[in-house]
Amino acid sequence: MSVLAAIAVLAVLILVHELGHFVAARSQGIYANRFSLGFGPVLWKYQGAETEYAIRAFPLGGFVGFPDDDPDSEIPPNDPNLLRNRPILDRAIVISAGVIANLIFAYMLLVAQVGLIGIGQASQPGVLIQQLAPEVSAVATDAGLKPGDVILAANQKQFGTSLQEIDALRDIIKNSPGKSIQLQVARGDEKLSVNVTPEAKPAGGSIGIGLAPNGKVERRPVGITQAFSVGATEFQRIVVMTFKGFGQLITNFGETASQVAGPIKIVEIGANIAQNDTGSLFFFAALISINLAVINILPLPALDGGQLAFLLIEGLRGKPLPNRIQESVMQTGLVLLLGLGIFLIVKETTQLTTQLEWVQKLFQ
């Protein structure tokens, strides 16, 4: 059931994205003759007055079809309500609406998470050192820090019970390569003062520690007004974090490429969350929705950002690029994206199969 829950989350996010395109088109009177959730063989379809609605076999995708390039369409090619005949602004609204829908939906999910399920907080103040990672950096080990130590403050900044304190400590460490950081540490009933100097790494400073909340994590619902405020703060944090992640992927591709996740890995992560903490599915869905929006807005062929780039060029030139150039670029981009998707699916399926075989050997 947890796997089905994760797949359902992805399907809903794709549905929201495509609904953004569809609603933006229909609200402007632009023809849209197909609305499909999924790819592949049709499992169910309904022919409406103007649009065919369909659910297809593979739910990890979807599309809105326009009659502009449909050879069987009976709509005259000069009809002003065809997408290609609309002004650039109208087309830009339709193309960008999927991204906007994903961002709005992510924000509302975060508000729901905070208002209905609550804000996660640790039962005790401080940030727990869960483990040391000397293979990453030996700074913490050499400084005498131990698993189970609790960092109460760093450079006079006190850490409370909020789960965001972990990110705050990470930011201090990442932003201080080669600079001394004074840590106030609790070890049982003993209080220690420890100075550490993070090593410079491609992603920022590092001292080689794994962090976790201090104590049991509890959820505390908040009022509706505070929910919108906290949801906005969390939304901004995730958006910034996502852009930083893509920036690191570009600038440090060799080190971060292995962290790129495909649909199999995303479903596996979602299934684990659904099994261990159903309430966190809201956050998981918001995180994936924001990532889906950011990916789609990138100026790459076959993505919404690529189509917006074509519109920008059209606006600057005063006329669109020739169809053969647009089709060639889009087809090349689509092949590359499909190739990446297939590679990730094969890689992650192989890893998952290896993990299952290892588990089976344990119980033989």
C-alpha positions as CSV (number, residue, x, y, z in Angstrom):
1,M,0.0,0.0,0.0
2,S,2.9,2.4,0.7
3,V,4.2,2.0,-2.9
4,L,0.7,2.6,-4.2
5,A,0.5,5.7,-2.0
6,A,3.8,7.0,-3.4
7,I,2.7,6.4,-7.0
8,A,-0.6,8.1,-6.3
9,V,1.2,11.2,-5.0
10,L,3.3,11.4,-8.2
11,A,0.1,10.9,-10.3
12,V,-1.7,13.7,-8.5
13,L,1.3,16.1,-9.0
14,I,1.3,15.3,-12.7
15,L,-2.4,15.8,-12.9
16,V,-2.1,19.2,-11.2
17,H,0.6,20.2,-13.7
18,E,-1.4,19.2,-16.7
19,L,-4.6,20.8,-15.3
20,G,-2.6,24.0,-15.1
21,H,-2.0,23.9,-18.8
22,F,-5.5,22.8,-19.6
23,V,-7.3,25.4,-17.5
24,A,-5.1,28.2,-18.7
25,A,-5.9,27.2,-22.3
26,R,-9.7,26.7,-21.9
27,S,-10.1,29.8,-19.8
28,Q,-8.7,31.8,-22.8
29,G,-10.9,30.0,-25.3
30,I,-8.0,28.1,-26.8
31,Y,-8.8,24.7,-28.2
32,A,-7.5,21.6,-26.3
33,N,-8.6,18.3,-27.8
34,R,-6.8,15.9,-25.5
35,F,-6.2,15.6,-21.8
36,S,-4.3,12.5,-20.7
37,L,-3.0,11.3,-17.4
38,G,-0.2,8.9,-18.1
39,F,1.4,7.5,-21.3
40,G,1.0,4.3,-23.2
41,P,-2.1,2.2,-23.8
42,V,-5.5,3.8,-23.0
43,L,-7.2,2.2,-19.9
44,W,-10.2,4.6,-19.9
45,K,-11.3,7.5,-22.0
46,Y,-14.3,9.8,-22.3
47,Q,-15.1,12.0,-25.3
48,G,-16.3,15.4,-24.1
49,A,-17.8,18.2,-26.3
50,E,-14.3,19.5,-27.3
51,T,-11.8,17.3,-25.4
52,E,-11.0,13.6,-25.1
53,Y,-10.1,12.7,-21.5
54,A,-8.0,9.6,-20.9
55,I,-6.2,7.6,-18.3
56,R,-3.3,5.6,-19.7
57,A,-1.3,2.6,-18.4
58,F,1.8,4.4,-17.1
59,P,0.9,7.1,-14.6
60,L,4.3,8.8,-14.4
61,G,3.6,11.4,-17.0
62,G,0.8,13.1,-18.9
63,F,0.0,15.6,-21.6
64,V,-2.5,18.2,-22.9
65,G,-3.0,17.9,-26.7
66,F,-3.8,20.8,-29.0
67,P,-5.3,20.4,-32.5
68,D,-2.8,22.7,-34.1
69,D,-0.7,19.9,-35.5
70,D,-3.5,17.3,-35.7
71,P,-3.8,16.3,-39.4
72,D,-7.3,15.0,-38.8
73,S,-8.6,18.2,-37.1
74,E,-11.5,19.9,-38.8
75,I,-10.6,23.3,-37.4
76,P,-9.4,25.8,-40.0
77,P,-5.7,26.5,-39.8
78,N,-6.3,30.2,-39.4
79,D,-8.8,29.9,-36.5
80,P,-7.8,32.5,-33.9
81,N,-8.5,30.0,-31.1
82,L,-5.7,27.6,-32.1
83,L,-2.8,27.9,-29.7
84,R,-0.3,28.8,-32.4
85,N,-2.4,31.7,-33.7
86,R,-2.6,33.4,-30.3
87,P,-0.4,36.3,-29.2
88,I,2.9,35.4,-27.5
89,L,1.6,36.4,-24.0
90,D,-1.4,34.0,-24.3
91,R,0.8,31.1,-25.3
92,A,3.3,32.0,-22.5
93,I,0.5,31.8,-20.0
94,V,-0.6,28.4,-21.2
95,I,3.0,27.0,-21.3
96,S,3.9,28.4,-17.8
97,A,0.6,27.5,-16.1
98,G,1.7,23.9,-15.3
99,V,4.7,25.2,-13.3
100,I,2.6,27.8,-11.6
101,A,0.0,25.2,-10.7
102,N,2.7,22.9,-9.1
103,L,4.1,25.8,-7.1
104,I,0.6,26.9,-5.8
105,F,-0.3,23.3,-5.0
106,A,3.1,22.7,-3.1
107,Y,2.4,25.8,-1.0
108,M,-1.1,24.6,-0.1
109,L,0.2,21.2,0.8
110,L,2.7,22.8,3.2
111,V,0.0,24.9,4.7
112,A,-2.1,21.7,5.2
113,Q,0.9,19.9,6.7
114,V,1.4,22.6,9.2
115,G,-2.3,23.3,10.0
116,L,-3.7,19.8,10.1
117,I,-0.8,17.6,11.0
118,G,1.4,20.0,12.8
119,I,5.0,21.3,12.9
120,G,7.6,18.7,13.7
121,Q,9.6,19.6,16.8
122,A,12.2,17.7,18.9
123,S,11.3,16.9,22.5
124,Q,14.6,18.5,23.6
125,P,16.6,21.5,22.5
126,G,19.8,21.2,20.5
127,V,21.1,19.1,17.5
128,L,22.1,15.5,18.1
129,I,25.3,14.2,16.5
130,Q,24.0,10.9,15.3
131,Q,27.2,9.6,13.8
132,L,30.7,10.6,12.8
133,A,31.8,10.4,9.2
134,P,35.6,10.5,9.2
135,E,35.7,9.3,5.6
136,V,34.1,12.7,4.7
137,S,36.1,14.8,7.1
138,A,38.0,14.0,10.2
139,V,37.6,17.4,11.8
140,A,34.9,16.3,14.3
141,T,36.7,13.1,15.2
142,D,40.0,15.0,15.8
143,A,38.2,17.6,17.9
144,G,36.9,14.8,20.3
145,L,33.2,15.0,19.3
146,K,31.3,11.7,19.8
147,P,28.1,10.2,18.6
148,G,25.4,11.1,21.1
149,D,26.8,14.6,21.8
150,V,24.2,17.4,21.5
151,I,25.3,20.7,20.0
152,L,23.5,23.4,21.9
153,A,25.0,26.4,20.2
154,A,27.4,27.4,17.4
155,N,29.1,30.8,17.4
156,Q,26.7,32.0,20.1
157,K,23.6,30.9,18.1
158,Q,21.4,28.8,20.4
159,F,19.5,25.8,19.0
160,G,16.0,25.1,20.2
161,T,13.6,22.3,19.4
162,S,12.7,23.3,15.8
163,L,13.7,20.8,13.1
164,Q,15.0,23.7,11.1
165,E,17.8,24.0,13.7
166,I,19.6,21.2,11.8
167,D,19.6,23.2,8.6
168,A,20.8,26.3,10.5
169,L,23.8,24.3,11.9
170,R,24.6,22.9,8.5
171,D,24.5,26.4,7.0
172,I,26.9,27.7,9.6
173,I,29.3,24.8,8.9
174,K,29.0,25.0,5.1
175,N,29.5,28.8,5.1
176,S,32.6,28.6,7.3
177,P,35.3,26.7,5.5
178,G,38.7,27.4,7.0
179,K,37.1,29.5,9.8
180,S,36.9,28.4,13.5
181,I,33.4,27.7,14.9
182,Q,32.9,27.6,18.7
183,L,30.4,24.8,19.6
184,Q,28.7,24.4,23.0
185,V,28.2,20.7,23.4
186,A,26.3,18.6,26.0
187,R,27.6,15.2,26.7
188,G,25.3,13.7,29.3
189,D,25.4,16.1,32.3
190,E,28.7,17.6,31.1
191,K,28.9,20.8,29.1
192,L,31.9,21.3,26.8
193,S,33.2,24.0,24.6
194,V,34.7,22.7,21.3
195,N,36.3,24.6,18.5
196,V,36.2,23.1,15.0
197,T,37.5,24.5,11.6
198,P,35.5,23.0,8.7
199,E,37.4,21.6,5.8
200,A,36.7,23.3,2.4
201,K,34.7,21.0,0.1
202,P,33.1,21.6,-3.3
203,A,29.7,21.9,-1.6
204,G,31.0,24.1,1.3
205,G,32.6,23.5,4.7
206,S,32.4,20.1,6.3
207,I,33.4,18.6,9.7
208,G,32.2,15.0,9.1
209,I,29.1,14.6,11.3
210,G,25.6,13.2,10.7
211,L,22.9,15.2,12.4
212,A,19.5,14.4,13.8
213,P,16.8,16.0,16.0
214,N,17.5,15.7,19.8
215,G,14.9,13.4,21.2
216,K,11.6,12.2,19.9
217,V,10.0,14.2,17.1
218,E,6.5,15.4,18.0
219,R,3.9,17.2,15.8
220,R,2.2,20.3,17.1
221,P,-0.7,21.8,15.0
222,V,-0.9,25.6,14.7
223,G,-3.6,28.1,14.0
224,I,-4.7,28.8,10.4
225,T,-3.0,32.3,10.3
226,Q,0.3,30.9,11.5
227,A,-0.1,27.9,9.1
228,F,-0.1,30.2,6.1
229,S,3.0,32.1,7.5
230,V,4.9,29.0,8.4
231,G,3.9,27.3,5.1
232,A,5.3,30.3,3.2
233,T,8.6,30.2,5.1
234,E,8.9,26.5,4.4
235,F,7.9,27.0,0.7
236,Q,10.6,29.6,0.3
237,R,13.2,27.4,2.0
238,I,12.5,24.4,-0.3
239,V,12.5,26.6,-3.4
240,V,15.9,28.0,-2.5
241,M,17.2,24.6,-1.6
242,T,16.0,23.2,-4.9
243,F,17.7,25.9,-7.0
244,K,20.9,25.4,-4.9
245,G,20.7,21.7,-5.6
246,F,20.5,22.2,-9.3
247,G,23.3,24.7,-9.2
248,Q,25.5,22.2,-7.5
249,L,24.5,19.6,-10.0
250,I,25.8,21.9,-12.8
251,T,28.9,23.2,-11.1
252,N,29.9,19.8,-9.5
253,F,28.4,17.4,-11.9
254,G,31.0,14.6,-11.2
255,E,30.2,14.5,-7.5
256,T,26.5,15.2,-7.6
257,A,25.3,13.2,-10.7
258,S,25.1,10.0,-8.6
259,Q,22.5,11.7,-6.4
260,V,20.0,12.3,-9.3
261,A,16.9,10.2,-8.7
262,G,14.6,8.7,-11.3
263,P,11.0,7.5,-10.8
264,I,11.9,4.2,-9.2
265,K,14.0,5.9,-6.5
266,I,11.3,8.6,-5.9
267,V,8.7,5.9,-5.5
268,E,10.9,4.0,-3.1
269,I,11.5,7.1,-1.0
270,G,7.8,8.0,-1.0
271,A,6.9,4.4,0.0
272,N,9.3,4.5,2.9
273,I,7.8,7.8,4.1
274,A,4.2,6.5,3.7
275,Q,5.1,3.4,5.7
276,N,7.0,5.2,8.5
277,D,5.2,8.5,8.7
278,T,2.0,9.0,6.6
279,G,1.8,12.7,7.7
280,S,5.1,13.4,5.9
281,L,3.5,12.6,2.6
282,F,2.3,16.2,2.4
283,F,5.9,17.4,2.7
284,F,7.1,14.7,0.3
285,A,4.5,15.8,-2.3
286,A,5.3,19.5,-1.8
287,L,9.0,18.8,-2.3
288,I,8.4,16.7,-5.5
289,S,5.9,19.3,-6.8
290,I,8.5,22.1,-6.4
291,N,11.2,20.0,-8.0
292,L,8.8,19.2,-10.9
293,A,8.1,22.9,-11.4
294,V,11.8,23.8,-11.3
295,I,12.8,21.1,-13.7
296,N,10.0,22.1,-16.2
297,I,11.0,25.7,-16.2
298,L,14.6,25.0,-17.2
299,P,15.3,26.2,-20.7
300,L,15.7,22.7,-22.1
301,P,14.2,21.2,-25.2
302,A,10.9,19.2,-24.6
303,L,10.3,21.0,-21.3
304,D,8.1,24.0,-20.7
305,G,11.2,26.2,-20.3
306,G,12.3,25.2,-23.7
307,Q,9.0,26.3,-25.2
308,L,9.2,29.5,-23.4
309,A,12.7,30.0,-24.8
310,F,11.3,29.6,-28.3
311,L,8.7,32.3,-27.5
312,L,11.4,34.6,-26.2
313,I,13.3,34.2,-29.5
314,E,10.1,34.7,-31.4
315,G,9.5,38.0,-29.5
316,L,13.0,39.2,-30.2
317,R,13.0,38.2,-33.9
318,G,9.5,39.3,-34.6
319,K,8.7,35.9,-36.0
320,P,9.0,32.3,-34.9
321,L,11.9,30.0,-35.7
322,P,11.3,27.8,-38.7
323,N,9.2,24.7,-37.8
324,R,12.0,22.3,-38.9
325,I,14.4,23.9,-36.4
326,Q,11.9,23.8,-33.6
327,E,10.9,20.2,-34.3
328,S,14.6,19.1,-34.6
329,V,15.5,20.7,-31.3
330,M,12.4,19.3,-29.5
331,Q,12.9,15.8,-30.8
332,T,16.5,15.8,-29.8
333,G,15.6,17.0,-26.4
334,L,12.9,14.4,-26.0
335,V,15.2,11.6,-27.0
336,L,17.8,12.8,-24.5
337,L,15.2,13.0,-21.7
338,L,13.8,9.6,-22.5
339,G,17.3,8.2,-22.6
340,L,18.0,9.7,-19.2
341,G,14.7,8.4,-17.8
342,I,15.4,4.9,-19.1
343,F,18.9,4.9,-17.7
344,L,17.7,6.0,-14.3
345,I,15.0,3.3,-14.3
346,V,17.4,0.5,-15.3
347,K,20.0,1.7,-12.8
348,E,17.6,2.0,-9.9
349,T,15.7,-1.2,-10.7
350,T,19.1,-3.1,-10.8
351,Q,20.0,-1.5,-7.4
352,L,16.6,-2.5,-6.0
353,T,17.0,-6.1,-7.3
354,T,20.4,-6.3,-5.7
355,Q,19.1,-5.1,-2.4
356,L,16.2,-7.6,-2.5
357,E,18.6,-10.5,-3.3
358,W,20.8,-9.5,-0.4
359,V,17.9,-9.4,2.0
360,Q,16.7,-12.8,0.8
361,K,20.1,-14.3,1.6
362,L,19.9,-13.0,5.1
363,F,16.7,-15.1,5.7
364,Q,17.7,-18.3,3.9
